[in-house]
Amino acid sequence: MVAEGSPNEGIVIVGGGIAGLATALGLHSGFCRMGLKSQILESHDSLRTTGFAFTMGTNAWRALETLGVVDSLRQQHVRLQRVSTTSTVSGATTHVPLTGRGNFGEYEARCLRRDLMVEGLARELPRGCIRFGAKVVGIERKHNGSLLYHLHLADGTTVKAKVVIGCDGVNSVVAKWLGLPKPGFVGRTAARGLAHFSDGHDFEPDLQQYFGDGFRLGFVPCDDKTIYWFFTWYPSHREDGEGCEEEGSMMTSGVV
Ligand SMILES: Cc1cc2nc3c(=O)[nH]c(=O)nc-3n(C[C@H](O)[C@H](O)[C@H](O)COP(=O)(O)OP(=O)(O)OC[C@H]3O[C@@H](n4cnc5c(N)ncnc54)[C@H](O)[C@@H]3O)c2cc1C
């Protein structure tokens, strides 16, 4: 979500999650390599490295490559070989390879730990790019000869911007200000976590998943000591959709 104003103030990104960090990096040194500086306003008082993991395919790895953060992340995560899916109703299992070449070159899939991705993105940003403890509570459009956006923070201060980029997650203040519709509730609930094996595990580098009567569960190695697991079920206990405005970290309500 981008709102454009006059050219005498900076670019401000609201939210320092994965989208905010990646956007700042892309503007500065990533895909456009334009050296565009931006200021991230993050409501939390530090980098939010909690959470678990994401299984990411070729396009996502290409994106990290373009942002210049891919080398250490590739070294820290095992390359997945296949997806095995079992129906608990019929007992049948299918296997789909995650290797070989497709339309976009060689296929690549790994399960990426969220903490390592967030830290990896933040590490490459220029010093001082993220302002922590900066919760945006209101936005105003001002004309004082030129167009500027005034971002009002919870601590009573105001930040001026010529461009505002909303990366503030599911309950976005920017999206609300732009008049975008509220997020829809998909009716699915998830619990997820990481299991740590201090002496290493013996699982193959495969995504194993099972589905049945309204649920899907699975597990997948991130590296030789960490397994990501998930359990999703449908319909949810909140069929009315209440609670869908909770922030993204609610997705991490699983117990490790
Ligand atoms: C802490 C956390 C852990 C997560 N763990 C997982 C996981 O393990 N697996 C999974 O699949 N998904 C997880 N998610 C969700 C996933 O990261 C996001 O859904 C997805 O990456 C989209 O990222 P995003 O940057 O758009 O939004 P988010 O990751 O939600 O980031 C939004 C950021 O904006 C900040 N913010 C919100 N409102 C304001 C405001 N008014 N002013 C300033 N800053 C604001 C938030 O503090 C947050 O840092 C997690 C999300 C969070 C926040």
PDBQT file of the ligand as one rigid body, heavy atoms in Angstrom, charges set to zero:
ROOT
HETATM    1  C1  LIG A 301       6.123 -12.065  15.717  1.00  0.00    +0.000 C 
HETATM    2  C2  LIG A 301       5.509 -12.798  14.546  1.00  0.00    +0.000 A 
HETATM    3  C3  LIG A 301       5.763 -14.185  14.384  1.00  0.00    +0.000 A 
HETATM    4  C4  LIG A 301       5.210 -14.866  13.295  1.00  0.00    +0.000 A 
HETATM    5  N1  LIG A 301       5.493 -16.218  13.131  1.00  0.00    +0.000 NA
HETATM    6  C5  LIG A 301       5.012 -16.905  12.053  1.00  0.00    +0.000 A 
HETATM    7  C6  LIG A 301       5.331 -18.298  11.818  1.00  0.00    +0.000 A 
HETATM    8  O1  LIG A 301       6.052 -18.922  12.574  1.00  0.00    +0.000 OA
HETATM    9  N2  LIG A 301       4.824 -18.906  10.711  1.00  0.00    +0.000 N 
HETATM   10  C7  LIG A 301       4.007 -18.276   9.842  1.00  0.00    +0.000 A 
HETATM   11  O2  LIG A 301       3.573 -18.876   8.854  1.00  0.00    +0.000 OA
HETATM   12  N3  LIG A 301       3.691 -16.948  10.031  1.00  0.00    +0.000 NA
HETATM   13  C8  LIG A 301       4.178 -16.272  11.116  1.00  0.00    +0.000 A 
HETATM   14  N4  LIG A 301       3.873 -14.930  11.321  1.00  0.00    +0.000 N 
HETATM   15  C9  LIG A 301       3.073 -14.261  10.326  1.00  0.00    +0.000 C 
HETATM   16  C10 LIG A 301       3.926 -13.883   9.146  1.00  0.00    +0.000 C 
HETATM   17  O3  LIG A 301       5.198 -13.393   9.547  1.00  0.00    +0.000 OA
HETATM   18  C11 LIG A 301       3.205 -12.777   8.401  1.00  0.00    +0.000 C 
HETATM   19  O4  LIG A 301       1.871 -13.144   8.201  1.00  0.00    +0.000 OA
HETATM   20  C12 LIG A 301       3.774 -12.579   7.031  1.00  0.00    +0.000 C 
HETATM   21  O5  LIG A 301       5.149 -12.717   7.043  1.00  0.00    +0.000 OA
HETATM   22  C13 LIG A 301       3.416 -11.188   6.590  1.00  0.00    +0.000 C 
HETATM   23  O6  LIG A 301       4.422 -10.320   7.079  1.00  0.00    +0.000 OA
HETATM   24  P1  LIG A 301       4.159  -8.795   7.254  1.00  0.00    +0.000 P 
HETATM   25  O7  LIG A 301       5.506  -8.156   7.401  1.00  0.00    +0.000 OA
HETATM   26  O8  LIG A 301       3.230  -8.304   6.190  1.00  0.00    +0.000 OA
HETATM   27  O9  LIG A 301       3.335  -8.675   8.599  1.00  0.00    +0.000 OA
HETATM   28  P2  LIG A 301       3.809  -8.994  10.089  1.00  0.00    +0.000 P 
HETATM   29  O10 LIG A 301       4.806 -10.100  10.103  1.00  0.00    +0.000 OA
HETATM   30  O11 LIG A 301       2.567  -9.143  10.901  1.00  0.00    +0.000 OA
HETATM   31  O12 LIG A 301       4.564  -7.659  10.530  1.00  0.00    +0.000 OA
HETATM   32  C14 LIG A 301       3.901  -6.433  10.766  1.00  0.00    +0.000 C 
HETATM   33  C15 LIG A 301       4.799  -5.590  11.638  1.00  0.00    +0.000 C 
HETATM   34  O13 LIG A 301       4.216  -4.307  11.775  1.00  0.00    +0.000 OA
HETATM   35  C16 LIG A 301       4.258  -3.929  13.131  1.00  0.00    +0.000 C 
HETATM   36  N5  LIG A 301       3.103  -3.036  13.334  1.00  0.00    +0.000 N 
HETATM   37  C17 LIG A 301       1.796  -3.359  13.351  1.00  0.00    +0.000 A 
HETATM   38  N6  LIG A 301       1.025  -2.270  13.529  1.00  0.00    +0.000 NA
HETATM   39  C18 LIG A 301       1.880  -1.233  13.621  1.00  0.00    +0.000 A 
HETATM   40  C19 LIG A 301       1.695   0.166  13.826  1.00  0.00    +0.000 A 
HETATM   41  N7  LIG A 301       0.467   0.689  13.956  1.00  0.00    +0.000 N 
HETATM   42  N8  LIG A 301       2.796   0.975  13.878  1.00  0.00    +0.000 NA
HETATM   43  C20 LIG A 301       4.047   0.441  13.741  1.00  0.00    +0.000 A 
HETATM   44  N9  LIG A 301       4.278  -0.874  13.560  1.00  0.00    +0.000 NA
HETATM   45  C21 LIG A 301       3.203  -1.701  13.495  1.00  0.00    +0.000 A 
HETATM   46  C22 LIG A 301       4.176  -5.226  13.920  1.00  0.00    +0.000 C 
HETATM   47  O14 LIG A 301       4.729  -5.095  15.217  1.00  0.00    +0.000 OA
HETATM   48  C23 LIG A 301       4.983  -6.166  13.040  1.00  0.00    +0.000 C 
HETATM   49  O15 LIG A 301       6.347  -6.167  13.375  1.00  0.00    +0.000 OA
HETATM   50  C24 LIG A 301       4.399 -14.194  12.367  1.00  0.00    +0.000 A 
HETATM   51  C25 LIG A 301       4.152 -12.805  12.528  1.00  0.00    +0.000 A 
HETATM   52  C26 LIG A 301       4.708 -12.104  13.601  1.00  0.00    +0.000 A 
HETATM   53  C27 LIG A 301       4.454 -10.611  13.758  1.00  0.00    +0.000 C 
ENDROOT
TORSDOF 0
